[in-house]
Amino acid sequence: MRIMRLVPWLVCVCSLAPIARAQQEGDKVVVVADRAALRSLEDTTGSVTKGAILLVRNVDGDWFWVYWSNGYKTVKGWINRKDVVPYSQALDFFDRELKRCPTATLYNQRGTLWNEKGEHDTAIGDYNEAIRLDPRVKDFYNNRGVAWDDKRDYEKAIADYGRAIELDPKFSLAFNNRGNAWAALAEYDKAIADYSEAIRLDPKDASAFYNRAHAWSDQEAYGKAIPDYNEAIRLDPKDDAAYKNRGTAWSAKGQFDRAIGDFSRAIQFNPQSATAYLGRGNAWWAKSEYAKAISDYHEAIALGIRSLGPERGRAATLRNRVS
């Protein structure tokens, strides 16, 4: 969910976007319209700018339900398929756009796609070019910070997020992202301070609540983590990671029935989550329900479990990292 600040002094005529076909819940799409409208049943709720990577949360004909944060507030709504392309087609689309009209905004947008594909150095190159062309745009620094973050170069990430905040102290997204970098360095007090500021600036952003809850959990402050997970789930009721990590917190507090309920919801929304089966298995085991525990352990093994801890994810998958 991202809104890009457009560079006003350079405008190019762009080609018509290919039409997104057969998108389903859970697919990623990329916005190719300059300002794509988000709509509710009766009104326009906001707009999303070109280059945004969105997670489809529901499909109704030619309309996709998505969440979007512009770094200041979070909105939800339906976006039309004519305004997006499938994620798999987006890089080709922006390559063509850049050949036609090499603007700072387009370099930034392509950088986001490269970073999403795991090509972090290539992404940083595009962000560097965007910053060279226009060093005044906060989003470029924020997005380069995300790429440094993904390379685990947290000091450089923090510096870029700090520059974005200097350019705009109300940029909630940069506070949230900087909090993630501080948390990765185990600087939990600094992380919580940044998450709290992100929440103050944008109280509808589920990711900031989720991330602050994770920081509390990392310090075993589960009594503080659970209310934040509650709010993250209220704002984003289908987030399997929030249910799973709240389940871990309930287990740590010895509330195994509640933990089982949360792990079960996580599995409902993501049946491929090995760690949710593992967490539920542990909760069953703690209740001496050994047959149920072993069944869940078998399922976790079958899914190929790789990590035994709660997952921070990418600030919850596509959560508001890039503007």
Rosetta silent file (secondary structure, phi, psi, omega in degrees, C-alpha in Angstrom):
SEQUENCE: MRIMRLVPWLVCVCSLAPIARAQQEGDKVVVVADRAALRSLEDTTGSVTKGAILLVRNVDGDWFWVYWSNGYKTVKGWINRKDVVPYSQALDFFDRELKRCPTATLYNQRGTLWNEKGEHDTAIGDYNEAIRLDPRVKDFYNNRGVAWDDKRDYEKAIADYGRAIELDPKFSLAFNNRGNAWAALAEYDKAIADYSEAIRLDPKDASAFYNRAHAWSDQEAYGKAIPDYNEAIRLDPKDDAAYKNRGTAWSAKGQFDRAIGDFSRAIQFNPQSATAYLGRGNAWWAKSEYAKAISDYHEAIALGIRSLGPERGRAATLRNRVS
SCORE:     score description
SCORE:     0.000 S_00000001
   1 L     0.000  109.208 -170.020    0.000    0.000    0.000 S_00000001
   2 L  -151.063  139.960  170.850    1.913    2.985   -1.169 S_00000001
   3 L  -118.867  129.642 -179.127    1.444    6.442   -2.604 S_00000001
   4 L   -95.231  133.425  171.705    4.261    7.956   -4.571 S_00000001
   5 L   -75.381  122.761 -177.389    4.896   11.675   -4.601 S_00000001
   6 L   -77.849  148.044  175.615    4.981   12.586   -8.264 S_00000001
   7 L   -87.876  110.994 -167.357    7.749   14.737   -9.703 S_00000001
   8 L   -74.702  -19.665 -170.004    5.778   17.669  -11.145 S_00000001
   9 L   -89.690    1.257 -179.888    8.372   19.144  -13.449 S_00000001
  10 L  -139.232  110.856 -177.837    8.677   16.205  -15.846 S_00000001
  11 L  -122.185  134.167  179.472    5.606   14.659  -17.422 S_00000001
  12 L  -125.029  152.659  174.496    5.629   12.004  -20.133 S_00000001
  13 L   -83.198  124.097 -174.919    2.928   10.393  -22.193 S_00000001
  14 L  -107.891  158.009 -178.530    2.800    6.733  -21.211 S_00000001
  15 L   -74.972  162.026  175.937    1.541    3.692  -23.038 S_00000001
  16 L   -69.518  140.854 -177.486   -1.692    1.964  -22.193 S_00000001
  17 L   -78.475  145.959  168.637   -1.242   -0.725  -19.580 S_00000001
  18 L   -64.244  152.435 -175.091   -1.895   -4.361  -20.319 S_00000001
  19 L   -87.484  134.262  177.528   -5.012   -5.568  -18.564 S_00000001
  20 L   -73.829  129.883 -177.709   -4.681   -7.740  -15.464 S_00000001
  21 L  -118.103  146.223  168.329   -6.414  -11.038  -15.986 S_00000001
  22 L    53.395   36.930  176.200   -7.611  -13.770  -13.664 S_00000001
  23 L   -74.184  145.750 -178.058   -6.291  -12.197  -10.474 S_00000001
  24 L  -127.907  164.467  175.935   -7.231  -14.008   -7.275 S_00000001
  25 L   -56.035  132.056 -178.273   -7.172  -13.290   -3.577 S_00000001
  26 L    96.490  -12.542  176.813   -3.558  -13.344   -2.422 S_00000001
  27 L   -76.348  159.219  173.162   -2.109  -12.271   -5.795 S_00000001
  28 E  -104.694  140.055  174.364    0.052   -9.187   -6.185 S_00000001
  29 E  -129.907  160.156 -179.099   -0.735   -6.448   -8.686 S_00000001
  30 E  -124.946  132.727 -177.718    1.104   -3.253   -9.593 S_00000001
  31 E   -75.152  132.366  179.217   -0.576    0.085  -10.279 S_00000001
  32 L  -121.428   -1.995  172.604    0.152    1.529  -13.726 S_00000001
  33 L   -86.863  151.056 -178.332   -2.296    4.458  -13.726 S_00000001
  34 L   -61.938  -44.853  175.771   -0.978    7.807  -12.533 S_00000001
  35 E  -141.975   95.776 -177.362   -3.601    8.098   -9.815 S_00000001
  36 E   -85.745  128.643 -177.172   -5.797    5.033   -9.520 S_00000001
  37 E   -74.708  140.287  166.631   -8.982    5.571   -7.537 S_00000001
  38 E  -103.031  134.279 -175.120   -9.891    3.420   -4.535 S_00000001
  39 E  -129.046  147.328  166.805  -13.632    3.154   -4.071 S_00000001
  40 L   -95.047 -168.123  178.228  -16.084    1.936   -1.491 S_00000001
  41 L   -64.287  -30.127 -171.268  -19.603    0.937   -2.450 S_00000001
  42 L  -120.970  -14.048 -170.546  -20.717    4.555   -2.483 S_00000001
  43 L  -152.918  167.993  173.912  -17.699    6.855   -2.610 S_00000001
  44 E   -85.300  127.262 -177.039  -14.020    7.270   -3.450 S_00000001
  45 E   -95.673  -17.321 -179.228  -11.866    6.455   -0.419 S_00000001
  46 E   166.793 -165.751  177.922   -8.527    7.582   -1.821 S_00000001
  47 E  -145.126  156.782 -179.321   -6.091    7.028   -4.649 S_00000001
  48 E  -123.489  135.900 -177.295   -2.970    5.020   -5.322 S_00000001
  49 E   -94.201  166.309 -173.850   -0.135    6.243   -7.489 S_00000001
  50 L   -56.851  138.488  177.663    1.793    4.462  -10.171 S_00000001
  51 L    95.890   -9.277 -179.511    4.232    1.745   -9.141 S_00000001
  52 L   -66.932  134.662  173.878    2.438    0.653   -5.970 S_00000001
  53 E   -97.821  121.318 -174.462    2.580   -3.083   -5.285 S_00000001
  54 E  -120.365  144.840  174.296   -0.739   -4.188   -3.814 S_00000001
  55 E   -95.515  124.300  179.319   -1.934   -7.457   -2.328 S_00000001
  56 L   -75.941  120.746 -177.402   -5.369   -8.502   -3.610 S_00000001
  57 L  -103.987  -17.175  175.480   -7.502   -9.318   -0.581 S_00000001
  58 E  -162.305  155.423 -179.120  -10.803   -9.927   -2.366 S_00000001
  59 E  -129.956  132.593  174.334  -12.073  -10.022   -5.957 S_00000001
  60 E  -136.499   90.994 -178.882  -15.442   -8.889   -7.307 S_00000001
  61 L    65.162 -118.025 -179.506  -15.464   -9.045  -11.094 S_00000001
  62 L   -91.967   13.833 -176.009  -13.167   -6.300  -12.355 S_00000001
  63 E  -120.760  138.786  179.223  -12.536   -4.893   -8.872 S_00000001
  64 E  -118.488  130.549  177.366   -9.845   -5.832   -6.346 S_00000001
  65 E   -85.099  126.005 -175.939  -10.084   -5.006   -2.631 S_00000001
  66 E  -140.142  162.251  170.176   -6.763   -3.618   -1.332 S_00000001
  67 E  -108.676  149.825 -178.445   -5.235   -1.678    1.552 S_00000001
  68 E  -148.980  133.648  172.147   -3.013    1.321    0.892 S_00000001
  69 E  -120.876  132.641  177.704   -0.915    3.639    3.032 S_00000001
  70 L   -97.029   14.427 -178.662    0.577    6.828    1.636 S_00000001
  71 L    90.704   -4.755 -179.862    2.869    7.230    4.623 S_00000001
  72 L  -127.361  -40.046  177.353    0.362    9.459    6.417 S_00000001
  73 L  -148.565  158.258 -178.445   -2.883    7.515    6.533 S_00000001
  74 E  -111.474  133.220  179.017   -4.149    4.088    5.592 S_00000001
  75 E  -129.905  159.621  176.905   -7.208    3.540    3.417 S_00000001
  76 E  -126.115  151.643  177.915   -9.037    0.516    2.033 S_00000001
  77 E   173.992 -179.557  179.793  -11.047    0.216   -1.124 S_00000001
  78 E   -97.156  132.282  175.259  -11.694   -1.374   -4.511 S_00000001
  79 E  -114.878  141.502 -176.598   -9.301   -0.743   -7.396 S_00000001
  80 E   -82.080  144.396 -176.892  -10.263   -1.495  -11.002 S_00000001
  81 H   -63.535  -21.786  178.781   -8.277   -4.071  -12.950 S_00000001
  82 H   -68.462  -18.429 -177.092   -7.727   -1.594  -15.799 S_00000001
  83 H   -94.366    3.322 -176.638   -5.494    0.423  -13.467 S_00000001
  84 E  -136.503  163.835  168.034   -3.136   -2.443  -12.614 S_00000001
  85 E  -126.166  156.514  173.195   -1.048   -5.190  -14.182 S_00000001
  86 E   -58.195  147.165 -178.955   -0.119   -8.558  -12.693 S_00000001
  87 H   -52.917  -37.759 -177.428    3.086   -8.393  -10.693 S_00000001
  88 H   -64.709  -21.823 -178.383    4.788  -10.703  -13.197 S_00000001
  89 H   -98.537   -7.571 -167.124    4.293   -8.133  -16.001 S_00000001
  90 H   -70.521  -39.241 -176.853    5.201   -4.987  -14.090 S_00000001
  91 H   -63.796  -41.651  176.325    8.980   -4.888  -14.581 S_00000001
  92 H   -60.856  -40.326  179.783    8.636   -5.073  -18.371 S_00000001
  93 H   -60.651  -47.533 -176.794    6.064   -2.301  -18.231 S_00000001
  94 H   -75.622  -27.618  171.339    8.344    0.050  -16.270 S_00000001
  95 H   -59.267  -45.491  179.114   11.389   -0.817  -18.397 S_00000001
  96 H   -64.094  -40.585  179.694    9.432    0.417  -21.417 S_00000001
  97 H   -62.898  -40.933 -179.065    8.320    3.531  -19.560 S_00000001
  98 H   -69.214  -35.942  176.472   11.879    4.411  -18.565 S_00000001
  99 H   -64.084  -33.984 -178.493   13.168    4.013  -22.115 S_00000001
 100 H   -78.040  -34.847 -171.489   10.426    6.376  -23.216 S_00000001
 101 L  -159.374   90.331 -173.532   10.831    8.917  -20.428 S_00000001
 102 L   -78.930   84.033  179.230   13.599    8.525  -17.776 S_00000001
 103 L   -99.653  162.262  176.906   12.213   10.457  -14.780 S_00000001
 104 H   -58.986  -42.009 -179.059   13.184   10.261  -11.119 S_00000001
 105 H   -61.719  -42.265 -179.958    9.756    8.888  -10.250 S_00000001
 106 H   -67.419  -37.958  174.973   10.030    6.057  -12.765 S_00000001
 107 H   -61.150  -41.935  177.742   13.482    5.076  -11.477 S_00000001
 108 H   -61.817  -44.560 -179.032   12.016    4.975   -7.990 S_00000001
 109 H   -64.978  -41.259  178.026    9.078    2.869   -9.141 S_00000001
 110 H   -68.402  -35.850  176.650   11.294    0.390  -10.958 S_00000001
 111 H   -57.654  -38.989  178.377   13.584    0.243   -7.954 S_00000001
 112 H   -61.925  -40.548  179.136   10.645   -0.918   -5.864 S_00000001
 113 H   -67.465  -43.252  177.023    9.986   -3.770   -8.293 S_00000001
 114 H   -59.650  -43.074 -178.293   13.645   -4.827   -8.346 S_00000001
 115 H   -65.508  -38.652  178.765   13.732   -4.832   -4.569 S_00000001
 116 H   -62.836  -29.930  178.278   10.549   -6.880   -4.363 S_00000001
 117 L   -84.072    0.514  179.249   12.228   -9.454   -6.608 S_00000001
 118 L    87.488    6.289  178.756   15.211   -9.623   -4.256 S_00000001
 119 L   -92.422   71.690 -168.949   17.543   -7.693   -6.579 S_00000001
 120 H   -68.207  -39.983 -179.617   18.508   -5.244   -3.856 S_00000001
 121 H   -65.688  -40.579  177.036   21.698   -3.863   -5.402 S_00000001
 122 H   -63.111  -40.970  177.630   19.925   -3.191   -8.693 S_00000001
 123 H   -60.904  -45.163 -179.460   17.135   -1.494   -6.751 S_00000001
 124 H   -61.321  -37.432  175.685   19.622    0.691   -4.877 S_00000001
 125 H   -59.445  -42.922  177.667   21.105    1.730   -8.222 S_00000001
 126 H   -66.583  -40.351  178.630   17.670    2.888   -9.390 S_00000001
 127 H   -65.833  -39.069  176.867   17.037    4.717   -6.111 S_00000001
 128 H   -58.683  -41.669  179.796   20.433    6.399   -6.361 S_00000001
 129 H   -67.567  -39.509  176.858   19.492    7.672   -9.813 S_00000001
 130 H   -60.279  -44.094 -179.722   16.126    8.888   -8.549 S_00000001
 131 H   -67.408  -37.391  177.935   17.853   10.787   -5.720 S_00000001
 132 H   -61.939  -40.363 -178.740   20.430   12.228   -8.131 S_00000001
 133 H   -73.872  -32.710  178.722   17.629   13.561  -10.327 S_00000001
 134 L  -151.950   93.185 -177.617   15.628   14.931   -7.390 S_00000001
 135 L   -77.068    4.810 -175.569   17.231   14.831   -3.918 S_00000001
 136 L   -96.000   -2.111 -171.087   14.208   16.542   -2.301 S_00000001
 137 L   -96.428  116.259 -176.464   11.780   13.591   -2.378 S_00000001
 138 H   -60.222  -36.711 -175.496   11.408   11.778    0.938 S_00000001
 139 H   -60.044  -35.384 -177.644   10.001    8.623   -0.668 S_00000001
 140 H   -63.986  -41.350  178.701   13.226    7.923   -2.527 S_00000001
 141 H   -69.015  -42.720  177.508   15.217    7.828    0.717 S_00000001
 142 H   -57.915  -45.973 -175.142   12.579    5.722    2.454 S_00000001
 143 H   -70.416  -36.618  174.898   12.551    3.209   -0.385 S_00000001
 144 H   -66.073  -34.787  175.334   16.351    3.004   -0.568 S_00000001
 145 H   -59.543  -39.414  177.690   16.254    2.447    3.186 S_00000001
 146 H   -61.382  -41.689  179.687   14.011   -0.567    2.602 S_00000001
 147 H   -65.209  -43.434  175.331   16.556   -1.998    0.162 S_00000001
 148 H   -60.591  -40.955  178.298   19.397   -1.481    2.666 S_00000001
 149 H   -57.821  -46.208 -179.009   17.155   -3.081    5.288 S_00000001
 150 H   -66.565  -24.448  174.372   16.622   -6.131    3.076 S_00000001
 151 L   -85.690    0.312 -179.049   20.412   -6.381    2.654 S_00000001
 152 L    65.720   24.495  173.276   20.670   -6.277    6.463 S_00000001
 153 L   -96.580   75.415 -167.113   22.707   -3.102    6.271 S_00000001
 154 H   -69.986  -31.504  179.590   20.651   -1.568    9.045 S_00000001
 155 H   -64.311  -43.233  177.415   22.866    1.429    9.759 S_00000001
 156 H   -66.971  -37.576  177.051   22.508    2.660    6.180 S_00000001
 157 H   -60.252  -47.090 -178.917   18.770    1.923    6.325 S_00000001
 158 H   -61.156  -39.716  178.981   18.407    3.982    9.514 S_00000001
 159 H   -62.912  -42.306 -179.943   20.319    6.859    7.911 S_00000001
 160 H   -69.496  -40.893  176.808   17.999    6.874    4.878 S_00000001
 161 H   -62.977  -38.964  177.726   14.853    6.647    7.006 S_00000001
 162 H   -62.520  -39.148  177.846   16.212    9.486    9.115 S_00000001
 163 H   -65.357  -40.301  177.152   16.741   11.616    6.006 S_00000001
 164 H   -61.045  -40.435  179.449   13.157   10.911    4.911 S_00000001
 165 H   -68.652  -36.865  176.096   11.922   11.994    8.348 S_00000001
 166 H   -60.133  -40.341 -179.883   14.046   15.152    8.184 S_00000001
 167 H   -70.475  -29.419  178.385   12.354   16.022    4.913 S_00000001
 168 L  -152.912   99.212 -177.954    8.926   15.357    6.436 S_00000001
 169 L   -66.143   -6.978  178.397    8.553   14.780   10.203 S_00000001
 170 L  -100.904   13.279 -175.398    4.969   13.569    9.675 S_00000001
 171 L   -82.904   88.358 -172.818    6.009   10.669    7.431 S_00000001
 172 H   -61.404  -36.455 -178.125    4.627    7.775    9.500 S_00000001
 173 H   -59.004  -41.866 -179.917    5.862    5.109    7.103 S_00000001
 174 H   -66.790  -35.960  174.974    9.500    6.078    7.611 S_00000001
 175 H   -62.560  -45.169  179.560    9.060    5.904   11.401 S_00000001
 176 H   -60.360  -46.381 -179.359    7.560    2.416   11.057 S_00000001
 177 H   -65.787  -40.747  178.776   10.384    1.267    8.792 S_00000001
 178 H   -64.905  -35.135  174.852   13.077    2.756   10.999 S_00000001
 179 H   -57.836  -41.005  178.251   11.490    0.930   13.913 S_00000001
 180 H   -61.949  -39.891  179.626   12.005   -2.339   12.018 S_00000001
 181 H   -67.116  -43.131  176.631   15.691   -1.533   11.521 S_00000001
 182 H   -61.001  -41.310  179.839   16.146   -0.676   15.196 S_00000001
 183 H   -62.944  -39.306  178.685   14.380   -3.931   16.147 S_00000001
 184 H   -62.238  -26.603  177.574   16.708   -5.908   13.868 S_00000001
 185 L   -91.615    6.279 -177.956   19.600   -4.403   15.877 S_00000001
 186 L    63.102   24.811  174.173   17.823   -5.354   19.138 S_00000001
 187 L   -93.124   72.855 -167.732   17.449   -1.649   19.981 S_00000001
 188 H   -69.597  -35.584  178.482   13.944   -2.265   21.238 S_00000001
 189 H   -62.572  -42.800  177.724   13.371    0.995   23.099 S_00000001
 190 H   -66.626  -39.608  179.025   14.217    2.961   19.956 S_00000001
 191 H   -61.877  -47.529 -177.901   12.090    0.623   17.849 S_00000001
 192 H   -64.196  -37.983  176.882    9.063    0.994   20.130 S_00000001
 193 H   -61.172  -42.544  179.253    9.464    4.775   20.168 S_00000001
 194 H   -69.318  -41.756  177.026    9.408    4.846   16.352 S_00000001
 195 H   -61.763  -40.579 -179.194    6.439    2.466   16.129 S_00000001
 196 H   -63.830  -38.483  177.207    4.557    4.565   18.666 S_00000001
 197 H   -68.153  -39.206  176.391    5.175    7.701   16.613 S_00000001
 198 H   -60.457  -41.165  179.275    4.011    5.885   13.463 S_00000001
 199 H   -66.489  -40.807  178.547    0.827    4.882   15.301 S_00000001
 200 H   -61.055  -41.155 -177.592    0.263    8.432   16.526 S_00000001
 201 H   -76.205  -33.075 -178.964    0.592    9.750   12.983 S_00000001
 202 L  -140.979   84.221 -175.474   -1.470    6.962   11.361 S_00000001
 203 L   -72.444   -0.682  177.103   -3.627    5.053   13.875 S_00000001
 204 L  -100.342    4.525 -178.129   -5.209    2.965   11.098 S_00000001
 205 L   -87.709  104.915 -178.474   -1.944    1.319   10.046 S_00000001
 206 H   -60.719  -33.016 -174.724   -2.135   -2.303   11.184 S_00000001
 207 H   -64.228  -36.513 -179.393    1.547   -2.869   10.462 S_00000001
 208 H   -66.271  -40.031  175.515    2.751   -0.403   13.090 S_00000001
 209 H   -64.519  -44.326  178.964    0.673   -2.149   15.767 S_00000001
 210 H   -59.123  -47.930 -177.044    1.897   -5.539   14.553 S_00000001
 211 H   -66.456  -39.255  177.723    5.525   -4.447   14.572 S_00000001
 212 H   -66.501  -38.559  176.436    5.306   -2.845   18.007 S_00000001
 213 H   -59.357  -40.745 -179.975    3.661   -6.019   19.311 S_00000001
 214 H   -65.834  -37.890  177.630    6.559   -8.034   17.921 S_00000001
 215 H   -64.830  -40.698  175.403    9.048   -5.734   19.630 S_00000001
 216 H   -62.154  -42.634 -179.500    7.221   -6.211   22.935 S_00000001
 217 H   -63.686  -37.933  178.672    7.243   -9.992   22.353 S_00000001
 218 H   -60.369  -24.305  177.325   10.967   -9.953   21.639 S_00000001
 219 L   -99.319    8.187 -179.445   11.355   -8.574   25.172 S_00000001
 220 L    62.904   25.388  175.984    8.866  -11.131   26.537 S_00000001
 221 L   -92.742   66.982 -170.841    6.488   -8.293   27.448 S_00000001
 222 H   -68.974  -28.703  177.254    3.486  -10.323   26.298 S_00000001
 223 H   -64.075  -26.995  175.277    0.978   -8.332   28.331 S_00000001
 224 H   -89.261  -30.003 -178.956    1.862   -5.314   26.180 S_00000001
 225 H   -68.185  -43.176 -173.047    2.193   -7.292   22.965 S_00000001
 226 H   -60.181  -45.643  176.923   -1.284   -8.839   23.024 S_00000001
 227 H   -59.644  -34.253  177.194   -3.232   -5.525   22.974 S_00000001
 228 H   -70.135  -40.457  174.352   -1.163   -4.425   19.984 S_00000001
 229 H   -62.365  -38.315  177.459   -1.829   -7.710   18.187 S_00000001
 230 H   -56.572  -45.356 -177.765   -5.524   -7.217   19.009 S_00000001
 231 H   -70.342  -38.237  176.813   -5.515   -3.837   17.279 S_00000001
 232 H   -60.037  -41.289  179.929   -3.538   -5.153   14.300 S_00000001
 233 H   -70.425  -37.633  177.383   -6.147   -7.899   13.854 S_00000001
 234 H   -61.224  -40.277 -178.152   -9.028   -5.457   14.226 S_00000001
 235 H   -78.021  -28.253 -178.352   -7.546   -3.329   11.458 S_00000001
 236 L  -139.874   82.133 -168.831   -6.581   -6.297    9.255 S_00000001
 237 L   -69.059   -9.092 -179.240   -8.762   -9.294   10.209 S_00000001
 238 L  -107.729   17.370 -177.253   -7.226  -11.711    7.689 S_00000001
 239 L   -83.561  102.787 -176.616   -3.590  -11.312    8.724 S_00000001
 240 H   -64.025  -33.875 -178.273   -2.441  -14.830    9.552 S_00000001
 241 H   -64.110  -36.991  179.918    0.896  -13.605   10.986 S_00000001
 242 H   -67.463  -42.080  176.214   -0.852  -11.487   13.617 S_00000001
 243 H   -62.435  -44.595 -177.333   -2.990  -14.427   14.749 S_00000001
 244 H   -62.007  -46.061 -177.912    0.026  -16.722   14.795 S_00000001
 245 H   -73.390  -31.389  172.725    2.200  -14.379   16.821 S_00000001
 246 H   -66.245  -36.488  175.771   -0.637  -13.550   19.211 S_00000001
 247 H   -59.874  -40.409  177.041   -1.013  -17.314   19.636 S_00000001
 248 H   -62.647  -39.949  178.412    2.664  -17.492   20.579 S_00000001
 249 H   -65.719  -42.753  177.523    2.107  -14.735   23.141 S_00000001
 250 H   -61.157  -41.811  178.827   -0.908  -16.536   24.610 S_00000001
 251 H   -60.955  -42.124 -179.981    1.147  -19.740   24.866 S_00000001
 252 H   -62.307  -28.368  178.873    3.916  -17.866   26.683 S_00000001
 253 L   -90.162    2.344  179.839    1.307  -16.681   29.199 S_00000001
 254 L    78.553   12.713  179.584   -0.026  -20.242   29.645 S_00000001
 255 L   -94.808   74.974 -167.924   -3.337  -19.401   27.925 S_00000001
 256 H   -73.727  -31.979  177.070   -3.287  -22.483   25.706 S_00000001
 257 H   -64.735  -42.926  176.531   -6.948  -22.540   24.662 S_00000001
 258 H   -64.753  -39.120  177.944   -6.641  -18.980   23.376 S_00000001
 259 H   -61.371  -45.378 -179.904   -3.382  -19.877   21.683 S_00000001
 260 H   -60.733  -40.895  177.260   -4.992  -22.832   19.914 S_00000001
 261 H   -60.406  -42.781 -179.737   -7.799  -20.581   18.718 S_00000001
 262 H   -69.781  -43.084  177.813   -5.330  -18.085   17.263 S_00000001
 263 H   -62.418  -35.628  178.913   -3.152  -20.726   15.611 S_00000001
 264 H   -66.483  -38.703  175.821   -6.280  -22.244   14.107 S_00000001
 265 H   -65.572  -40.514  177.902   -7.297  -18.875   12.642 S_00000001
 266 H   -59.700  -42.572  178.625   -3.794  -18.443   11.251 S_00000001
 267 H   -66.479  -37.098  177.506   -4.072  -21.844    9.571 S_00000001
 268 H   -57.837  -43.825 -177.037   -7.511  -20.920    8.229 S_00000001
 269 H   -84.222  -22.455  178.754   -6.042  -17.879    6.469 S_00000001
 270 L  -144.194   85.575 -177.086   -2.754  -19.564    5.516 S_00000001
 271 L   -65.127   -9.923  179.617   -2.967  -23.366    5.355 S_00000001
 272 L   -94.990    9.114 -176.360    0.711  -23.522    4.313 S_00000001
 273 L   -83.164   98.017  179.196    1.983  -22.009    7.572 S_00000001
 274 H   -61.939  -38.548 -177.376    4.195  -24.674    9.100 S_00000001
 275 H   -68.337  -27.748  175.848    4.954  -22.492   12.126 S_00000001
 276 H   -68.622  -41.487  176.150    1.245  -22.138   12.908 S_00000001
 277 H   -63.332  -41.663  178.942    0.891  -25.933   12.981 S_00000001
 278 H   -62.112  -45.263  179.655    3.990  -26.159   15.150 S_00000001
 279 H   -62.122  -42.324  178.893    2.663  -23.525   17.555 S_00000001
 280 H   -66.639  -38.874  177.468   -0.700  -25.231   17.787 S_00000001
 281 H   -59.723  -42.041  178.480    1.021  -28.581   18.291 S_00000001
 282 H   -62.921  -38.881  179.555    3.002  -27.135   21.194 S_00000001
 283 H   -67.809  -41.762  175.686   -0.182  -25.756   22.743 S_00000001
 284 H   -60.432  -42.487 -179.128   -1.935  -29.131   22.399 S_00000001
 285 H   -61.363  -41.440  179.216    1.099  -30.817   23.961 S_00000001
 286 H   -63.225  -25.929  178.091    1.011  -28.404   26.901 S_00000001
 287 L   -91.283    7.183 -178.127   -2.638  -29.447   27.426 S_00000001
 288 L    63.382   24.721  174.848   -1.592  -33.141   27.294 S_00000001
 289 L   -94.113   73.599 -166.275   -3.601  -33.587   24.075 S_00000001
 290 H   -69.054  -38.107 -179.369   -0.809  -35.657   22.586 S_00000001
 291 H   -62.625  -42.169  178.549   -2.615  -37.175   19.606 S_00000001
 292 H   -67.100  -38.541  179.296   -3.656  -33.698   18.389 S_00000001
 293 H   -62.727  -46.971 -178.232   -0.157  -32.383   19.007 S_00000001
 294 H   -63.610  -37.582  176.732    1.473  -35.168   17.013 S_00000001
 295 H   -60.286  -43.854  178.670   -0.960  -34.625   14.151 S_00000001
 296 H   -68.044  -38.391  177.776    0.005  -30.951   14.000 S_00000001
 297 H   -62.001  -41.717  177.676    3.712  -31.768   14.230 S_00000001
 298 H   -59.780  -41.666 -179.368    3.362  -34.163   11.290 S_00000001
 299 H   -66.391  -39.855  177.876    1.649  -31.408    9.289 S_00000001
 300 H   -62.002  -43.327  179.325    4.402  -28.931   10.151 S_00000001
 301 H   -64.746  -41.526 -179.669    7.056  -31.409    9.018 S_00000001
 302 H   -62.347  -32.157  179.544    5.146  -32.150    5.806 S_00000001
 303 L   -80.774   -6.025  175.882    5.072  -28.440    5.012 S_00000001
 304 L    81.087   58.099 -175.976    8.845  -28.272    5.387 S_00000001
 305 L   -62.506  137.102 -178.081    9.337  -26.236    8.529 S_00000001
 306 L  -120.796  -21.382 -176.362   12.393  -24.023    8.421 S_00000001
 307 L  -138.181  137.336 -178.249   12.094  -21.765   11.461 S_00000001
 308 L   -97.027   -0.479 -177.022   10.952  -22.510   14.982 S_00000001
 309 L  -104.620  168.040  173.998   10.341  -18.908   16.031 S_00000001
 310 L   -64.631  149.265 -172.550    7.532  -16.429   15.430 S_00000001
 311 L  -100.471  125.617  172.122    7.828  -14.660   12.109 S_00000001
 312 L   -74.826  -32.191 -177.499    8.301  -10.950   11.779 S_00000001
 313 L    68.259 -167.108 -179.198    7.804  -11.271    8.039 S_00000001
 314 L   -94.830   66.547 -171.547    8.465   -8.283    5.831 S_00000001
 315 L    50.043   47.390 -176.470    6.718   -5.896    8.147 S_00000001
 316 L    65.980   67.801  172.301    3.853   -8.195    7.399 S_00000001
 317 L    60.787 -101.110 -178.700    4.509   -9.162    3.834 S_00000001
 318 L  -101.912   30.190 -171.184    3.564   -6.115    1.737 S_00000001
 319 L   -75.307   95.856  157.073    2.837   -3.931    4.695 S_00000001
 320 L    51.989   32.342  179.965    3.434   -0.314    3.958 S_00000001
 321 L   -85.828  -27.326 -171.071    7.201   -0.419    3.590 S_00000001
 322 L  -121.605  138.966 -177.720    7.426    1.482    0.352 S_00000001
 323 L  -104.389    0.000    0.000    5.869    4.766   -0.629 S_00000001
